[in-house]
Structure formats: structure tokens, C-alpha cells
């Protein structure tokens, strides 16, 4: 059953998910109730950004239709997810110069918990032989406004779906359509995502997708460890190779730290899913990313242990490939080929696990899926642009 969106309320400041939702409507289901509100921000570079706020009782989330249906922030089991970016967003796409010559304009709007990178490209900026920008950092979809945003309730299963569409289209060149669906359930410390990308054109097209999921303080801290089921961990470059032996663990905020990135392949379990887990130092709470490797076969770990004021954060990034320039990914055969009218599905979920027994159980599952300690490599010419 479709639910009418709440009337947007103007807001002078960005919301704190620990506070009461302003102007919320209530949607009753058999297992409880959902509360939803809609804000229109009015200050600075956030002016005219809309946020759709969802409260399930155990999860609060802020979805941003203005920025490609990104997930701006979330709060699960009383734990704030997201990070404190020096970019004080959410930033309206009008203030993000994607085509500025360096190709790094995307960073002007980067502060979400989850931002999609694609659809035609993601990864490092790509330039032609004349030095002209072909594809900017992480693509365009995260800075395109959504249309047909709606809420639907599944009374039989006590679920709330938030949907929207994002079109990445250029006349006579490409016509890619992203359909987004977030699903919330009463009593669960998680949210699910089901995206569909369709080539709406009459000729074949390629695409890429990477889910840039970013976790910072207060959860991220010294001693947090990533548990990931890949058999091989590869350093992206010489900087990452410096600390290859300690790739799973995180330092405290460190002024002057230079980012480190590690690449791996994703392995499915018997149900077609895999999971990566960030566990607290004493393994009493964790943040898990569950996803399907049949369409997201690769994983990138971004460690950015800089000072908190500079953006202390880690990125957990399942994708169709690695965040290299698009031309390198094309050369290595990792672009997704879509025939006219063909679609590709992507499924994942984000979960907070607040119980040590469950954390230890998930770690055992990940270790069993890996089949032994992960092996490390300083370089893989099929995955990395240049040797470390």
C-alpha cells in the first residue's frame, strides 16, 4: 500500500538522529509502527536539500533524494553510523563541480554514510591522451536528484519500503536508470537495499556500481578490526603496502595519515551472500555489511585514519570492480555489459550487531568461508594500475 509522503518542513540545521523527529507521520503495522518525516534544509550549501527521515523504533535513517537517494546517516541500536566529514553536508549538487579539471570535484559533496558511485564509471578520475577529463571521480549518480520518490507499506510482513529513481542519461549517448528500494523492518537493527540498474536505450551500454559505505567515530576507533572472507588481500599501491601485514586493524585518529586501500574478491556462501564485519576492540559490537557477490564480486577497503577534524573514516566498498580509472577497468574486463533493455540487480544490507555472542558467531562464519588466514600481496597487475 502506497503512503503519501509527509509535507516537507523547512529546517535551519541538519538533524540529529538521536533527537525526536520533527513533523513525523505515524504508519501503524501489525508488529508496531513506523514514523516518517521530511525536511527541506535552508542554510548554506545545503539549501533545498531534502531528507526523508525514517524511524522504526530500533533504526533511524536519513535518506537524501536530492543526492541520488544516498543514505546520509543512520542510527541503529543506539549507535550512530556515518562520519564527521570536513564537508558540512548534505551538499546540494549545485555546489559540486564534477567537471572541474582535476576530476576531484565529487569530494566537495562527500559526507554520506552510503553513497552510490557510478553509473557509467566509478573510481579515480580518467583522462584522455590530451589530458582532458573523461570520467570524474566516482561518477555522477550520487549527485543526480531522484524522481518518483515514494513510500509503500507491506502490512502482511510489517515492512516499509522507500523507493526512488535516478536517471543518468545523455541524448544519443547513454540512458541508464537506477531504481532504488530501501526496506525497513520493525524490531531489526538493520536496513536492506535492493537496486536495479537498467539500460533503457536501444543499443548496448556498459555500467559500473560501487557502494561507498563510510563509518567513522564514535564506532571507528583504535583497535577496530575488519573481518572479511577473501582469501587474498592486495595493496592498491606502495602506500598501502607499507602496512599490509596490519590491513584489518585501525589506528586512532592520526594527523598527517595518508590513506591506504586494499582490494579483494568476494566469495558467496551456500545462500549466495557474503558479509564483512567491523568489530569493536573487545568484539562486543559490530557493523556488518551483507551483500551478494554474484553482482558485486569485488571489495575495496579504504582506511583514512586522519585526524578527526580532517575526516577520520573507513570505507567498506562492495562493487562490480575496483576504484581504478574506468579505462583500466574496461581493459581488465570488469565493466558490466547491458544489452538494450537489460537490467542488473544489486542487493545488500547494513546491520549493527550489539551482542558479543553474535559477533563471535559471525567472525567464525567469515573465517570458515575464507578457509584459513588471508594471504597478502603487494601487487596484482590485473587489479592494480601500477606496481607497489
Secondary structure, DSSP 4 states (H G I P E B T S, - for coil): -EEPPPPPEEESSPPPTTSPPTT-EEEEETTEEEEEEEEEE-SGGGTT-EEEEEE-SSEEEEEEGGGTTEEEEEEETTEEES---SS-SPPPGGG--TTSTTS-GGGGG---SEEEEEES--SS-EE-TTS-EEE-TTBSGGGS--EEEEEEEETTTTEEEEEEEEEEEETTTEEEEEEEEEEEETT-SEEEEEEEEEE-SSS-EEEEEEEEEEEETTT--TT-EEEE--SEEEESSHHHHTTGGGTTB-PPP-TTPPPEEEEEE----TTS-EEEEEE-TTSS-EEEEEE-TTT--EEEEEEE---GGG--EEEEEEESS-SS-HHHHHHTT-SEEE-TT-EEEEEEEEEEE--HHHHHHHHHHHHHHHTSSPEEES--TTT-SS--
